[in-house]
Each structure stands twice: as C-alpha cells, then as structure tokens.
Amino acid sequence: MRCYVFGYPFSSRWLLLHCHARRLLYTALEPGRAEADFGRYDVKRVVRTIYILFSRSEIPTAKEDQEIMDLADLSTPLPEWFTEEDLAVYTSLYEKSGFVYPLQMPYRSLHKRHPIEDPKFEVPVFVVMGEKDYVIKFPGVEAVLKNGTMEKFAPDLKITYIPEGSHFVQEQFPDKVNELLLGFLKDHPVA
C-alpha cells in the first residue's frame, strides 16, 4: 500500500517521512521573542503583516532595534491573491489557536528530534517553489537547490519553480500547484 504526503513548509510529515521513508511518497526562533513581538498587536494585524512581508521576494530583515512586526507599513495593501475574506478566516483560526504551536513546529523543534541515521528519501520527491520566494535568497539555499546537493538526499527529486510565485505559492497559484501535483501523481501511480 502507498500513500502520498503533501505539506507546507514543515510539519509532522517530516517525521512521518523519516520514520516510514520506504512506504511514503513525498512531494528558530528564540523562544518568547516572536510571541512578544506578535503580542503587541491584534491577531489580524499580525496575519496581515506576515502575508505582506513574506509575499515579497526580499528577506524581511529587522534592524537591531526592530522586530519583524515593525517592518509593516499599514498602508501596504494585501497581496492581490490574498483577500480580506482570507484574512478574516486566518485571523479567526489564529485567534483560537494562537501562534505558539506554529512557531514551535517545526522551527524550534528541529534540533530536538531524533537523529536520522540515513537521511535519504528512497521515494520520489516533488517540490514546488515560487521563484520569488524570499527563502531562496538565504545564504546557500539557491546553491543547494540548483547544484545537485539535494540529489544526495533525494535521488529522485524534481523541483518546479513557478515564475511569479512567492513564499505562499500554493495560495497564490492554487490551480497551477494542483495541476503540477496531479501531474506528479499521474507519473507516480499507486500500485
């Protein structure tokens, strides 16, 4: 029996994949700092700021006397693909759950997980990224994605870049991402 696991960007699928790598097909924060930063504002403003900042192609970087939430210009409109209705839904969800778990999982817990003896994916891996995702600009990330380093850990790796895609490419271009995923599934049928 086979199963397909999709996720963004990290989650329990990470652990699931490494515990059951032969059976699955896969497509740091300083504690308290982000909570204090987010806690200065209402949830709607925090979600709005995250979507504005992380939809850009530049790495959002706060100066020494700033926090991430300080980078937001309240007059900046939401990205055109993220509606006020979307904002209301996300705000409602985060008002119920808070931000603690999303900050802990995965960012703060990666180093606490059990070591992986052979961190190699033995199944096809498919990654969809936006070409304008700011994450690509972190030192070394683009090189690792494009120079073959990833193939050491995922020999059957396919990375597809969506030209105008940002960090939230699956929300920005849901039809295109779904089309790509369906194509991947078609090429890797369940036996």
C-alpha positions in Angstrom: 0.0 0.0 0.0 1.2 3.5 -0.8 0.4 6.9 0.5 1.1 10.4 -0.8 2.1 13.1 1.7 1.8 16.8 1.0 2.7 19.6 3.3 3.9 23.2 3.7 6.7 24.0 4.6 7.4 21.7 7.5 5.1 19.7 9.7 4.5 16.3 11.1 5.0 14.9 7.5 8.7 15.5 8.1 8.9 13.0 10.9 6.4 10.7 9.2 8.6 10.6 6.1 11.7 9.7 8.0 10.1 7.1 10.1 8.5 5.4 7.1 10.6 6.6 4.2 10.2 3.3 2.2 6.4 3.5 2.4 5.8 7.1 1.6 5.8 9.3 -1.4 6.6 13.0 -0.6 6.0 15.9 -2.6 14.5 29.3 15.2 13.5 31.1 16.6 14.4 32.5 20.0 11.7 31.3 22.4 9.4 34.2 23.5 10.7 36.8 21.1 8.2 36.3 18.3 5.4 35.9 20.8 6.3 39.2 22.4 6.5 40.8 19.0 3.2 39.4 17.9 1.6 40.2 21.2 2.0 43.9 20.7 -0.7 43.8 18.0 -4.1 42.2 17.4 -4.1 38.9 15.5 -5.5 40.4 12.3 -2.6 42.8 12.1 -0.1 40.0 12.7 -1.5 37.8 10.0 -1.8 40.7 7.6 1.8 41.7 8.2 3.1 38.1 7.8 1.3 37.8 4.4 2.6 41.2 3.2 6.2 40.7 4.3 6.6 37.0 3.4 5.0 37.5 -0.1 7.9 39.7 -1.1 11.0 38.5 -2.9 13.3 40.1 -0.4 14.2 38.6 3.0 12.3 40.6 5.7 15.1 41.8 8.0 14.6 43.8 11.1 17.3 46.2 12.3 18.8 45.7 15.7 16.3 48.0 17.4 13.3 46.5 15.5 11.2 43.3 15.4 9.6 41.8 12.3 6.2 43.4 13.1 7.9 46.8 13.0 8.6 46.3 9.3 5.0 46.5 8.2 3.6 49.7 6.6 0.0 49.7 7.5 -0.9 51.4 4.2 0.5 48.5 2.2 -2.3 46.5 0.6 -2.6 42.8 0.9 -1.2 40.8 -2.0 -3.8 40.7 -4.7 -4.4 36.9 -4.3 -5.0 37.2 -0.6 -8.4 38.7 0.1 -9.9 40.4 3.1 -12.1 37.2 3.4 -8.9 35.1 3.5 -7.5 37.4 6.2 -10.7 37.1 8.2 -10.6 33.3 8.1 -7.0 33.1 9.1 -7.5 35.7 11.8 -10.3 33.7 13.3 -8.2 30.5 13.3 -5.2 32.1 14.9 -7.4 33.8 17.5 -8.5 30.3 18.6 -5.1 28.6 18.4 -2.6 31.4 18.9 0.9 31.4 17.4 2.9 29.2 19.9 2.5 25.9 18.1 3.2 27.3 14.6 6.4 28.8 16.0 7.5 25.6 17.8 6.7 23.3 15.0 9.0 23.0 13.1 11.3 25.9 13.6 12.2 25.5 17.3 11.9 21.7 17.5 14.1 20.6 14.5 17.2 20.2 16.8 15.2 18.2 19.4 14.1 15.5 17.0 15.7 12.1 16.9 18.7 11.9 14.7 18.1 10.3 11.3 20.7 7.6 10.6 20.3 7.7 6.8 18.6 11.0 5.8 17.8 9.8 2.3 14.4 9.8 0.7 14.0 6.5 -1.1 10.9 7.6 -2.9 10.2 10.3 -5.5 10.2 13.8 -4.1 8.5 16.7 -5.7 9.0 20.3 -4.6 7.0 23.3 -5.9 8.5 26.7 -5.1 7.9 30.2 -6.2 10.9 31.7 -8.0 10.3 34.9 -5.9 10.2 33.1 -2.6 12.5 35.0 -0.3 13.8 31.8 1.3 15.8 31.2 -1.9 17.9 34.3 -1.0 19.1 32.9 2.3 22.9 32.2 2.0 23.5 28.8 0.4 19.8 27.9 -0.3 19.8 28.6 -4.0 23.1 26.8 -4.5 21.8 23.7 -2.6 18.7 23.7 -4.7 20.4 24.1 -8.0 23.8 22.5 -7.7 22.8 18.9 -7.2 23.4 18.8 -3.4 19.7 17.9 -2.8 20.0 14.8 -5.0 22.4 13.2 -2.5 19.4 13.1 -0.1 16.6 12.7 -2.7 18.0 10.9 -5.7 14.5 11.0 -7.4 14.0 14.7 -6.9 12.0 17.1 -9.1 11.9 20.8 -8.3 9.5 23.0 -10.2 9.6 26.8 -9.9 6.6 28.9 -10.6 8.0 32.2 -12.1 5.9 34.8 -10.2 5.4 32.6 -7.1 6.2 33.8 -3.6 6.7 32.0 -0.3 2.9 31.3 -0.4 2.9 29.9 -3.9 0.2 27.3 -3.1 -2.2 30.1 -2.1 -1.1 32.4 -4.8 -1.4 29.9 -7.6 -3.6 27.1 -6.3 -4.7 25.9 -9.7 -1.2 25.7 -11.1 0.1 23.9 -7.9 -2.8 21.5 -8.1 -2.1 20.8 -11.8 1.6 20.2 -11.0 0.7 17.8 -8.1 -1.8 15.9 -10.2 0.8 15.5 -12.9 3.3 14.2 -10.4 0.7 11.8 -9.0 -0.1 10.6 -12.6 3.6 10.0 -13.2 3.8 8.0 -9.9 0.6 5.9 -9.6 -0.3 3.9 -6.6 0.4 0.3 -7.3 
